[in-house]
Amino acid sequence: MGDVLAALLPPAVVAAVFCTFVVKLLRKEMAPRTSDGRLASEADASSTASGRGTSSTATASRPEADGAAAEGRAKSAEGSGPEVPGDGTERADG
């Protein structure tokens, strides 16, 4: 019985470490995020820090958020899709 347990211990340890890594990775990747991609917990921490801190801290983080929002609006604009080459029927070759 001891031989069987000794043989199964290393794979069990490797499996436990692997499962722990996968769980940590999934928890991080599936965590709630803000619209600009930051983790919600980081956004909460920065908003409370900027409330107690100076206004320059809040102003410094604002352009990044506005830039990401503007980029998102540009991507969702009506004419922002990829151009599809036509079959050549629109051209007047003469």
MOJONOR-V13560 format. One line per field, one symbol per residue. ss: DSSP state (2 for helix, 1 for strand, 0 for the rest). phi: phi as a letter, one per 20 degrees, with the letter a starting at -180 (. if undefined). psi: psi as a letter, one per 20 degrees, with the letter a starting at -180 (. if undefined). Layout:
ss=???
phi=???
psi=???
This chain:
ss=0222222222222222222222222222200010000012222222222222002222222222222222222220000000000000000000
phi=.ffffffefgfffffffffffffffffffeffcefenffffffffffffffeeeffffffeffffffffffffffeffeefffdffenfffden
psi=hhhghhhigghhgghggghgggggghhghjqpqrhjiqqhhhhgghhhhhhharhhghhhighgghghghhhhhhjqgjjrqppprjjihqni.
